[in-house]
Amino acid sequence: MKKVLISFVLSILFLSCDCKNCGDHREFVITDFSKKRVDTLIPYENKSYVAYFIKVKGNVNDTIKIQREGYYDMNLYGTIDTLINGDYYGTENVIWTFDPYRATKGKLEIEYGL
């Protein structure tokens, strides 16, 4: 009985953790501006969603582009500290593209999720 109780408690703790790099949430740092990064957020089947967000903080020496496929492009440059969010109801995967465009140096902390 004790093993079952311990397994149950550990399962609850594991499932309730705030995962920072799961299917519907990511965080990473960009210091290599030599290539694009394409990433897909996948909504969980039995989870309710109301919005997506993307936070970008840091600096770059020239323009970068961030695109949500099928919706919009953002051009950011210099010192960046921005938060963008919008409506999202869990009906489709969200594909983000991070394009260094003209930037060659800098450091960006990027977090996005559903």
TORTIZA-745670 format. One record per residue: z, y, x of N, C-alpha, C in turn; residue in one letter. Coordinates in pm, whole numbers, plus 32768, in hexadecimal, padded with zeros to 4 digits. Each point is the difference from the previous one (the first is absolute). Example, Ala and Ser with C-alpha at 12.3 -4.5 7.8 and 13.67 -1.06 7.14 Angstrom:
R  n.c3  n.c2  n.c1  ca.c3  ca.c2  ca.c1  c.c3  c.c2  c.c1  residuo
R  830C  7DC7  8527   8000   8077   7FA7  8000  8078  805A        A
R  7FB8  8069  7FDD   8006   8077   8052  8049  806D  7FB3        S
//
This chain:
R  n.c3  n.c2  n.c1  ca.c3  ca.c2  ca.c1  c.c3  c.c2  c.c1  residuo
R  8000  7F88  8052   8000   8078   7FAE  8000  807F  8057        M
R  804A  7FF8  806E   800A   8073   8059  7F77  8021  803D        K
R  7FB2  7F98  8027   7F7B   8016   8039  7FA2  803F  7F9A        K
R  800B  7FD6  7F82   7FAC   8037   7F96  8020  8093  7FEC        V
R  807F  8023  7FFF   802B   808B   7FEE  7FD0  8057  8074        L
R  800C  7FCE  807A   7FD2   804C   8075  7F69  8013  7FFA        I
R  7FB6  7F98  7FDD   7F6E   800B   7FF2  7FDA  8065  7F96        S
R  8048  7FFF  7F91   7FE4   805E   7F94  8018  8090  802E        F
R  806F  801A  8041   8020   8087   8030  7F99  802E  8067        V
R  7FDA  7FAA  805D   7F9D   8025   8064  7F78  801B  7FBF        L
R  7FDD  7FB4  7F9B   7F82   8017   7FB8  8000  8088  7FBC        S
R  806F  8023  7FC1   800C   8082   7FBC  7FF4  8071  8067        I
R  8043  7FF3  8071   7FF9   8067   8068  7F72  800E  8035        L
R  7FBE  7F90  8018   7F78   8004   8035  7FA0  8042  7F9D        F
R  800B  7FDC  7F81   7FA5   8036   7F9B  801B  8092  7FE1        L
R  8078  8030  8018   8021   808A   7FDF  7FEB  805F  8075        S
R  7FD9  7FCD  8075   7FE9   8056   8074  7F8A  805E  7FE7        C
R  800A  8076  8037   7F93   8061   7FF7  7FA1  7FE7  8074        D
R  7F9B  7FB3  7FE7   7FA1   7FDA   8068  7FA7  8077  8022        C
R  7FF8  8023  8080   7FB3   8074   802A  7F70  7FDE  8025        K
R  7FDE  7F82  800D   7F76   7FDA   801E  7FD8  7F87  7FAD        N
R  8019  800A  7F7F   7FDC   7F95   7FA3  7F77  801D  7FC4        C
R  7FDB  7FB5  7F9A   7F7D   800F   7FC2  7FE9  8087  7FC0        G
R  806B  8041  7FD0   7FED   807F   7FBA  803D  8078  8048        D
R  801E  7FF1  8082   803D   806D   804D  7FE4  7FEB  8095        H
R  7FE3  806B  8048   7FE8   7FF8   8090  8037  807C  8047        R
R  8029  7FEB  807D   8024   806D   805C  7FC8  7FDD  8089        E
R  7FC7  8061  8044   7FD1   7FE9   8088  7FF0  8085  8047        F
R  7FF1  7FF9  8083   7FEC   8075   8055  7F78  7FF2  8043        V
R  7FB3  806D  7FFF   7F7E   8001   8043  800A  8055  807D        I
R  7FE0  7FC2  8072   7FF4   8049   807F  7F78  7FE5  8040        T
R  7FBB  7F99  7FCE   7F7B   7FDC   8031  7F98  8036  7F9E        D
R  7FB6  8065  802A   7F9E   8041   7FA9  7F72  7FD3  801F        F
R  7FF2  7F86  8033   7F7B   7FCF   8026  7FBB  7FB1  7F91        S
R  8048  7FDC  7F95   7FC1   7FB0   7F98  803D  801C  7F77        K
R  7FB3  7FE0  7F99   802E   800E   7F77  8062  7F90  7FDE        K
R  8052  801A  7F9D   805A   7F99   7FCB  7FEB  7FFC  7F69        R
R  7FE2  7F89  7FCC   7FF0   7FEC   7F71  806D  7FA1  7FD3        V
R  8046  8025  7F96   8071   7FB1   7FD1  7FFE  7FF8  7F69        D
R  8029  7F8F  7FCA   7FFF   7FEA   7F70  808D  7FE5  7FCE        T
R  8029  804C  7F9B   807F   7FE6   7FBC  7FE2  7FAD  7F85        L
R  804C  7F95  7FEF   7FEA   7FA4   7F92  807A  8004  7FA3        I
R  7FEC  8025  7F82   8071   8005   7FA4  8034  7F74  7FDF        P
R  8081  7FF5  7FED   803B   7F81   7FD6  7FE7  7FED  7F6A        Y
R  7FEA  7F84  7FD7   7FDB   7FE3   7F75  8068  802D  7F99        E
R  807C  7FE2  8017   8068   801B   7F9C  8055  807A  8020        N
R  7FC4  8062  803D   8047   807B   8023  7FBD  8076  7FBB        K
R  8050  805B  7FCD   7FCA   8078   7FBE  7FEC  806E  8067        S
R  7F8D  8043  7FF7   7FE0   806D   805A  7FE0  807D  7FAE        Y
R  801F  8074  8037   7FDF   807E   7FBD  7FBA  8062  805E        V
R  8008  7FE8  8083   7FC6   8060   805E  7FE4  7FBF  8087        A
R  7FA9  803F  804D   7FED   7FDE   808C  8028  807B  8050        Y
R  8020  7FED  8080   801F   8073   8055  7FCD  7FE5  808C        F
R  7FEC  806B  8049   7FE2   7FF9   808F  8044  8077  8044        I
R  804C  7FE1  806A   8042   8067   8051  7FC1  7FFE  808A        K
R  7FDF  8074  8033   7FC8   800B   8087  804E  806C  804A        V
R  8033  7FDD  8076   804F   8060   804E  7FDD  7FEF  8093        K
R  7FED  806F  8044   7FE3   7FFB   808F  7FA0  806E  8028        G
R  7FB7  7FE7  806D   7F9E   8063   802C  7F89  7FBC  8040        N
R  7F8E  8044  7FF8   7F82   7FD0   803A  7FB8  8078  803C        V
R  7FA7  7FE4  805F   7FBA   806E   8044  7F82  802D  7FB5        N
R  7FD8  7FB8  7F97   7F8B   8027   7FB1  800A  7FBC  7F77        D
R  7F96  7FFE  7FB7   7FFE   7FD2   7F76  8003  7F67  7FF5        T
R  8052  7FCE  7FA2   7FFD   7F73   7FD8  7FDA  7FFB  7F6D        I
R  7FD0  7F8D  7FD3   7FDF   7FED   7F73  804F  7F8A  7FCB        K
R  8036  8012  7F88   8043   7F94   7FB9  7FBC  7FF5  7F79        I
R  7FD8  7F85  7FDF   7FB5   7FEC   7F84  8042  7F92  7FAD        Q
R  800E  801A  7F7F   8021   7F96   7FA2  7F7C  7FD8  7FC2        R
R  7FD6  7F85  801D   7F7B   7FD3   7FDA  7FE3  8017  7F6C        E
R  7F90  8042  7FE7   7FD3   8018   7F78  803D  807A  7FBE        G
R  805A  8048  8046   8044   8071   7FC0  7FEE  8083  8049        Y
R  802C  8009  807D   7FF7   8081   8045  800D  7FEF  8096        Y
R  7FDB  806A  8048   8012   800C   8091  805C  8076  801A        D
R  8055  7FF0  8065   8055   806E   802D  7FDD  801B  8092        M
R  7FF1  807D  8023   7FF0   8028   808B  8082  8046  802A        N
R  803E  7FCE  8069   807D   8039   8032  7FF0  801E  8094        L
R  8045  8067  8031   7FF7   8022   808E  807D  804C  802A        Y
R  8014  8005  8085   8071   804A   8039  8085  7FBC  7FE5        G
R  8064  8050  7FE1   8084   7FCC   7FDD  7FFE  7FDD  7F6B        T
R  8023  7F83  7FE3   7FF5   7FCD   7F77  8087  7FD1  7FCF        I
R  8023  8028  7F88   8078   7FD0   7FBB  7FE0  8008  7F6C        D
R  7FC7  7F96  7FC9   7FD0   8006   7F77  8024  7F83  7FB1        T
R  800C  8011  7F7F   8019   7F93   7FA2  7F9D  800F  7F8E        L
R  7FB9  7F96  7FE3   7F9E   8000   7F93  8022  7F8B  7FA5        I
R  8000  8018  7F7F   8016   7F92   7FA3  7FA9  8011  7F85        N
R  7FF1  7F93  7FB6   7FAE   8004   7F89  8021  7F8C  7FA5        G
R  7FC9  8003  7F89   8018   7F96   7F9F  7FC2  7F7D  802C        D
R  8049  7F94  7FE9   7FCF   7F7A   801F  804C  7F9E  7FA8        Y
R  7FB8  7FA7  7FBE   8040   7FA6   7FA0  7FF1  7F6D  8022        Y
R  7FE3  7FE0  807E   8001   7F76   802C  7F87  7FAE  7FD8        G
R  7F91  803F  7FE3   7F8C   7FB7   7FCD  7F9C  7FD8  806D        T
R  800C  8037  8078   7F9E   7FE3   8069  8040  800E  8089        E
R  7FC2  7FC1  8063   802A   8013   808B  7FDF  808E  802A        N
R  8050  803A  8058   7FE7   8086   8033  7FD9  7FF5  8093        V
R  7F88  802E  8020   7FCD   7FF7   8089  8004  808A  8040        I
R  8049  800B  8071   800C   807B   804C  7FB1  7FF2  8081        W
R  7FB7  8067  8026   7FBB   8004   8080  8033  8077  8050        T
R  802B  7FE6  807C   802E   8067   805B  7F98  800E  806D        F
R  7FBC  8070  8003   7F91   8017   805C  8028  806F  8062        D
R  8003  7FE3  8083   8023   8067   8060  7F9C  8073  8004        P
R  7F8A  7FEB  7FCC   7F96   8064   7FF4  7FEE  8048  8086        Y
R  8031  807B  800E   7FEF   804B   807D  807D  8001  8057        R
R  806E  7FCB  7FCE   807E   8000   804D  7FFB  7F96  806E        A
R  8036  8021  8072   8005   7FA2   8071  808E  7FED  8034        T
R  805B  805B  7FDC   808A   7FF8   802E  805F  8027  7F8F        K
R  807A  7FCE  800C   8067   8026   7FA1  8058  7F8A  7FDE        G
R  8055  8017  7F9E   8059   7F97   7FCF  8017  801C  7F6C        K
R  7FE5  7F9C  7FAD   8013   800D   7F70  8058  7F8F  7FCC        L
R  8061  8022  7FAF   8051   7F9F   7FB8  7FC9  7FFD  7F72        E
R  7FD6  7F8A  7FD4   7FC2   7FF5   7F7D  804C  7F98  7FAF        I
R  801E  8024  7F84   8042   7FA6   7FA3  7FB5  800C  7F7C        E
R  7FE4  7F90  7FC2   7FBF   8004   7F7D  802A  7F87  7FB0        Y
R  7FFA  800F  7F7E   802A   7F94   7FAA  7FE0  8018  7F6F        G
R  8020  7F9B  7FB2   7FEB   8004   7F70  8086  8008  7FBB        L
//
